[in-house]
Amino acid sequence: MIQSNIIFDKEKHTYTLNGELLPIQGITRMIDRQIFGGKMQKVPESVLRKYAEFGSFVHEEIQNYYQTGDFPTTDEAMAFVTKGIQCLECEYIVGDERVATAIDFVGKDLFLYDFKTSTSLDKERLSWQLSICAYLFERQTGQKVKGLMGVHLRGKECTFVVVERKTNEQVEALIQAELLGESYL
């Protein structure tokens, strides 16, 4: 797989290309601001951090399993790895000179998977997130994404949800609106 030259700084949660910060730092805040009117900004940072830390830990356990063979300690990660999906890449960074993000899991089936440990799935938010990932993945690799899949991990339950893809034109219009400081909606 073609690896991006974009560097992700986990501590600062920033993306750089050739030492320069990208204009759009990740996609979740852009999606929240542009599509959902900033609803997540109303949630206290301490609450968001708590859930993000657990979700990140589950992601790391899944990544470690596929990269080193270490078995997960969380029920959520174990629930996914026992499904036997073959991994092409974990935490695969995609992007260009404007925006970057990491795809949770690229299956050998060329499905893009996003792990969620939240109490419920927001399919519209997930659709935007994975559609942006698919758009950037195809531009970076030249490979066609076969489908988008949300993976809801709650305890020992692992539920797969097929996610509708936004068009490339919608994704590009969203990115352009964000770059120009305009409202997509």
N, C-alpha and C positions, 0 to 999 in steps of 0.2 A: 504494500500500500504506500502511496505517496504521503510522506510526512510533511506537515506544515512547518514553515520557518517561524511560526508564531510561538512565542514563549509565554507560558502561563505561570505567574507568580502566585503560588497557593496562599502564602502568608498575606499578601496585599490584595489578592483576588483581582489581579490586573493582567491584561494581555498586551504584549509588545511585539513589534516587528522591526527588526534591525535597530533595536534599542529605543524605538519611539512607541509611546502609548498609542493604541488604536483609538480612533475617534469614538467608537461605540464599545464600551467595556462590558462584554457579555450581553446576553439577549433577554434574560428574565425581567430585568428592570425596564428595558425598552418595551417589551410586550405589556407589562403592567401599566406603564405610563401611557402608551399609545393606544392600546386596545381596551384596557379595563379601567381607565381613568384614575390610576394610582391607588387602587383599593388596598394593595399590600403596604403602601406607605403608612396606612392608618394602624397597622398592626405593630405593637411595640417591638423594638429591635431585639429585646431580650427573649421574647417569645419566638421570633423568627430564628434567632441564633440557636436556640435549644433544639428546634426541630431540624434545622439545617445541619447541626453537628451530628445528630443521629443518622440522618439521611446520608451524609458524607461517609460516616463510618460503615454503613451497609454497603455503599458503593465501593469503598476500599476493600471490604471483605470479598466482594464478588470479583473485583479486579485481581486481588491476591490469589484467589482460587484459580483463575484462568492463567495467571502468569507464573505462579510458583507451585500450585497444587495444594496450598494450605487450605484446610477445610474451615469454613466460616464458623463463628461462635454465635452469631445472631440467628434466630429463627427465620427472619426475613431473607437474609442472604442465602441460607440453606434452602429455603423454599424455592428460590430461583435456580440455584446451581443443580438441584436434583431434577430439574426439567430436562437437562441434557442438551440444551441449545449450544451449538458449536459457535465459538467465538472467533471473529476475525480481528477485532480490536476492542479494547476497553478504554474508556476516557480518551477517545480519539479527538484531537483538536482539529477543527476545521475553521477556515476563515479566509479573509482577504485583507487588503490594506485598510478596510473600514470597520470590520466587525469580526469577532471570533467567538467560538464557544466549544465546549467539549461534549461530544456525543457519549452518553453513558455506555452504550454497548452496540457494536456493529456485529451482527450475526453473519456467519458464512453464507446464509441465505440472502444476504444484502437487505435485510430488514434492519431498521434503526429502532433501538429499544431505549425507552427512558424509564428509569426506576422512580417510583414515588412511594414514600412511606407515610404520606399524609392520611388523615382519616377518610378523605374522599378524593376522587379524581375530578378535576375540572377539565373535561374533554376539549373545550374550546381553547383554553390556555395551552393545553398539551398539543393541540393541533397546530397552533402557531409555533410553538417551540420546536416540535419535530419537523415542521415544514421548513423552517429556517435552516435547521440542521441538514435536511435532505438537499436543499438548494445549494448550500455551501459544500456539502460532501460531493455532490455531482460535479460542481465546478472545479473542485480541487483534484478529484480522482479520475474524472471522466467515466465513472461507473454509474449505472442507473440504479437508484434505490428501488427495491421491489415493494416495500411497504413500511408503514410506521406503526409501532406497537407501544402502547403504554403498559407498564408492568406495575400493578398495584401490590405492594408487599406490606402485609399487616400480620404480624405474628407468623404463624406457620402457613398462612394463606398467600398464594401467588396467583393473581388474576391477570390475564392478558386481555387488553382492550385494543381492538383495531381502531386506529386514529385516522380521520380524514385528512388528506393533504390539501393545503392551500396551494394556489397556483404560484408559479415562479414570479408572475407579474405582481401578484399581491405581496409576496415577500419583498421583492425589489422596491415596490412603492412604499412599504413600511420602512425599510432601511433608508430610503431617500428622504422620507418625511422626518425621520429621526436626525439624519445628518444636517438637514436644513433648518431644524428647530421648528418644524411645522407639525400640525396635527394630522395624523393618518386618517382619522375619522372625519 
